[in-house]
């Protein structure tokens, strides 16, 4: 997991012009949710990757261009799916309330 900075994840050392970055934070009642899992599913719903959230609820994926679904799994919470579009040269910032 990349180090979290105040206000979000740092992009230091990442050449955003060459990457399609999908990152964000999982929250519950406005508070960060650590120890949750975020899955990256392709447009057909097929599992591609999974990362745990940091203590500050942050996560990051490097994805191919296109439509993706972020599936969030956390203790004592319903599964939450959120659609996101990734594009090389941009950062898709996502907040996922659970």
C-alpha positions in Angstrom: 0.0 0.0 0.0 1.2 3.5 -0.8 1.7 5.8 2.1 -1.3 8.0 2.9 -0.9 11.7 3.3 -3.3 14.2 4.8 -6.1 14.7 2.3 -5.5 11.5 0.3 -2.8 9.4 -1.3 0.4 11.0 -2.5 1.1 10.7 -6.2 4.8 11.4 -5.7 6.9 9.1 -7.9 4.0 8.1 -10.1 4.1 9.1 -13.7 0.4 9.8 -14.1 0.8 10.6 -17.8 1.6 6.9 -18.3 -0.8 5.3 -15.8 -4.5 4.9 -15.3 -4.9 5.4 -11.6 -8.0 4.5 -9.6 -7.7 5.5 -5.9 -9.8 6.7 -3.1 -11.1 6.2 0.4 -13.7 3.9 2.1 -15.7 5.7 4.7 -18.6 5.0 7.2 -20.5 8.0 8.5 -17.7 10.2 7.2 -14.9 8.4 9.1 -12.2 6.3 7.3 -12.6 2.5 7.3 -9.3 0.6 7.7 -9.0 -3.1 7.3 -11.7 -3.3 4.6 -11.0 -4.8 1.1 -11.6 -3.2 -2.3 -11.9 -5.5 -5.3 -11.4 -4.4 -8.9 -13.8 -6.1 -11.2 -13.7 -5.8 -15.0 -16.8 -4.8 -17.1 -18.0 -8.4 -17.1 -17.8 -8.7 -13.3 -14.6 -10.8 -13.4 -12.2 -10.5 -10.4 -9.0 -8.6 -11.4 -7.4 -7.5 -8.2 -7.9 -6.8 -4.5 -6.2 -4.5 -1.9 -6.8 -3.9 1.8 -7.5 -0.3 2.8 -4.9 1.5 4.9 -5.6 2.6 8.4 -6.9 5.8 6.8 -9.3 3.9 4.5 -7.3 4.6 1.4 -6.7 2.3 -1.6 -5.1 2.4 -5.0 -5.2 0.4 -8.3 -3.3 0.8 -11.6 -5.9 -0.3 -14.2 -6.3 -0.4 -17.9 -8.4 2.1 -19.7 -12.1 1.4 -19.4 -15.1 0.8 -17.1 -14.5 -1.0 -13.8 -16.4 -1.9 -10.7 -15.0 -1.3 -7.2 -16.5 -3.9 -4.8 -16.0 -3.0 -1.1 -16.1 -5.6 1.6 -15.9 -4.6 5.3 -16.9 -6.2 8.6 -20.4 -5.5 9.7 -21.3 -3.7 6.4 -23.2 -4.6 3.2 -21.1 -5.2 0.1 -21.0 -1.9 -1.9 -20.3 -1.7 -5.7 -19.3 1.5 -7.3 -18.6 2.0 -11.1 -15.5 4.0 -12.1 -13.8 4.8 -15.4 -10.0 4.6 -15.7 -8.1 6.4 -18.3 -4.3 6.7 -18.9 -3.2 10.2 -17.9 -5.8 10.7 -15.2 -6.5 9.8 -11.6 -10.0 8.6 -10.8 -10.6 9.7 -7.2 -13.4 7.8 -5.5 -15.0 8.0 -2.1 -17.0 4.9 -1.2 -19.4 5.3 1.7 -20.4 2.0 3.3 
